[in-house]
Structures are given as C-alpha cells and as structure tokens.
Amino acid sequence: MTPDDRPRAAVQYRTLRLCSNGGGYEALPDRRASLDLPRCRRALEAAGRPIIDARVMLIVQLPPEVTISQGGRFLFKTRDPELARAAFAQLLGLLGLDGSLAPPQGR
C-alpha cells in the first residue's frame, strides 16, 4: 500500500464510550466528519482485514466486529472496553486517522 492509498483525514477522536443500549462501544469524531469509505476499504483490505461494504458503512471483521460509518462513527460490537480500545487503536493506525483516547466511559 502506498501512502496515497491511506485514507488520511483531519478527523480526530478522543472518546470511546458505551452505547446508549449498552451493547457495544462507540467512537465519535470530535467534529462532523466524512470518511472516504472506498479508500478506507482499500486500506483495510491491503492489511488483510475481511470487509463487508454496505456503501454507507463498512463492517470490519476484527476481534470484535466493527462498523465504520461515512460520518466517521465507529461501533464496536463488544461489551469489553479494553477490546474496543485495542481495536480502535488498530483501526486508527490502519486508516491513518488521528486519535488520543481518554479511558473508555461507561454509563
């Protein structure tokens, strides 16, 4: 993968929090964002990650399963905050996004 294939973005993330239904964790961008999902898909496929492309979102098979929306939201299908945090850090690196997370927040 060349540096131009990485979905560079000025999207920043700082918080990983428990979803309102308690079924997973979510990371929301600090500001309104728009991710280039085709570019994200290419970067993840180049890293050998299985992807389901639903046009307006990507579903990535990591431990855990992760949904990435066009608006920059990441949804981690796990109740384990450390697993979500580790998967998020991995995705930030693969996608070339910025982020420094505070400890996961529960409700």
C-alpha positions as CSV (number, residue, x, y, z in Angstrom):
1,M,0.0,0.0,0.0
2,T,1.4,3.4,-0.9
3,P,1.0,6.4,1.4
4,D,-1.6,7.8,-1.1
5,D,-3.8,4.8,-0.5
6,R,-4.2,5.5,3.2
7,P,-7.4,7.4,4.0
8,R,-5.7,10.4,5.5
9,A,-8.1,12.7,7.3
10,A,-8.2,15.5,9.7
11,V,-10.7,13.6,11.8
12,Q,-9.8,13.4,15.4
13,Y,-11.2,11.1,18.1
14,R,-10.7,11.4,21.8
15,T,-13.6,9.5,23.4
16,L,-14.7,5.9,23.4
17,R,-18.0,5.4,25.2
18,L,-20.6,2.8,26.0
19,C,-23.5,3.0,23.5
20,S,-26.9,4.0,24.8
21,N,-28.2,0.4,24.6
22,G,-25.2,-0.9,26.4
23,G,-24.5,-3.5,23.7
24,G,-21.2,-2.1,22.5
25,Y,-18.8,0.9,22.4
26,E,-18.7,3.8,20.0
27,A,-16.2,6.3,19.0
28,L,-17.5,9.6,17.6
29,P,-15.3,12.2,15.9
30,D,-14.7,15.5,17.7
31,R,-16.3,17.4,14.8
32,R,-18.6,16.4,11.9
33,A,-16.6,14.2,9.6
34,S,-16.9,12.5,6.3
35,L,-14.7,9.4,5.7
36,D,-13.7,8.2,2.2
37,L,-15.1,4.7,2.7
38,P,-13.7,3.3,-0.6
39,R,-10.3,4.5,0.4
40,C,-10.8,3.0,3.9
41,R,-11.9,-0.3,2.3
42,R,-8.7,-0.4,0.2
43,A,-6.5,0.3,3.2
44,L,-8.2,-2.4,5.3
45,E,-8.2,-5.0,2.5
46,A,-4.5,-4.3,1.9
47,A,-3.9,-5.1,5.6
48,G,-5.8,-8.4,5.1
49,R,-8.9,-7.5,7.1
50,P,-12.2,-9.0,5.9
51,I,-14.7,-6.3,4.9
52,I,-18.4,-6.1,4.1
53,D,-19.1,-3.0,2.1
54,A,-22.6,-1.7,2.5
55,R,-21.9,1.6,0.6
56,V,-22.7,3.9,3.5
57,M,-20.8,1.8,6.0
58,L,-18.1,-0.8,6.3
59,I,-18.2,-3.8,8.6
60,V,-14.8,-4.9,9.5
61,Q,-14.1,-8.4,11.0
62,L,-11.7,-7.8,13.8
63,P,-12.0,-9.0,17.3
64,P,-14.6,-7.5,17.7
65,E,-16.7,-6.8,14.7
66,V,-16.6,-3.0,13.9
67,T,-19.0,-0.9,11.8
68,I,-17.5,2.3,10.3
69,S,-20.0,4.9,9.1
70,Q,-19.5,7.5,6.4
71,G,-19.9,10.1,9.1
72,G,-16.9,8.9,11.0
73,R,-18.6,6.9,13.7
74,F,-17.1,3.6,14.8
75,L,-19.3,1.0,16.5
76,F,-17.5,-1.9,18.3
77,K,-19.7,-4.9,19.0
78,T,-18.3,-5.8,22.4
79,R,-19.1,-5.1,26.0
80,D,-15.3,-5.3,26.8
81,P,-14.0,-1.7,26.9
82,E,-10.3,-2.8,26.5
83,L,-11.1,-4.9,23.5
84,A,-12.9,-2.0,21.9
85,R,-10.0,0.3,22.8
86,A,-7.4,-2.0,21.3
87,A,-9.5,-2.5,18.1
88,F,-9.9,1.3,17.8
89,A,-6.2,1.9,18.1
90,Q,-5.5,-0.7,15.5
91,L,-8.0,0.9,13.1
92,L,-6.7,4.4,13.6
93,G,-3.3,3.2,12.6
94,L,-4.5,1.2,9.6
95,L,-6.6,4.2,8.4
96,G,-4.1,6.9,9.1
97,L,-6.5,8.8,11.4
98,D,-5.7,10.9,14.5
99,G,-6.8,10.0,18.0
100,S,-5.7,10.0,21.5
101,L,-8.3,8.4,23.7
102,A,-9.4,9.1,27.2
103,P,-10.3,5.9,29.2
104,P,-13.5,4.3,28.0
105,Q,-16.6,5.8,29.6
106,G,-19.4,3.7,30.9
107,R,-22.9,4.8,31.6
